[in-house]
Amino acid sequence: MNILVVFPSELEARNFSVDTEHTVSVLVSGIGGFATMYNVTKYCCEQRPDFVIHAGICGTFDKTLEIGETVNVMIDHFADFGVFEEGKWKTGFEMKLISSHKSPFTEGELVATNTDVAAFPKVIGVTSQTISSLPEQISMLEKKFHPAVETMEGAYVHYVCIKEDIPFIQLRTVSNTVGERDKSRWNIALAVENLHRAIAEVIENL
């Protein structure tokens, strides 16, 4: 099986290796949605992997998730696609800009269908190009989407893989709490170490 592991950054990809009979390629897509959309689409159209593992660190909204814990993002959203109107955030679907029922969306969600290859907790994620730090911003996201984690790339990989009909999974390991900007309270090293272990576990199960 040809497996593509997509990391947002060199930091997350550094020292990753896995002992497997599968063919495993690594793509550092770049941080953020624009680089991710371009590089993942280009790779998938040219190389056509059999399976994509999107893997990175993340912030969590869920106080029950521990720093260093890995989750399986089953559903993701473009959380910054919409408009503030009359003091409320309305998604692009609610504004009727695009259909929430047309592929790759299911009721406005980007749903992974290959989540059973890992035993990690299945959660909802939000993807935004603006890192959430303000209490009112965080509260809005929690009420609108009920997410456990926030990333800057996840929904873009979901979008590409669903459109290209390529099986995929999104693994994220918690490095910090959403809104916590004191980096001394983050643990990126632990998150990356545990992330690499989680990727190896998924590959072993494929």
Protein Blocks (a to p, Z undefined) as FASTA:
>chain_A
ZZddddfbfklmgopacddfbdcddddebgcjklmmmmmmmmmmmnopabdcdddddddf
blkbcghiacddfbccdfkgccdeehiacdfklnomacfkbcfbeehiacdfblmlpcbd
cddddddfbdcfbfklmmmmmmmnopabdcfklmmmmmmmmmnopacddddddfbdehia
bfklgcfklmmmmmmmmmmmmmmmZZ
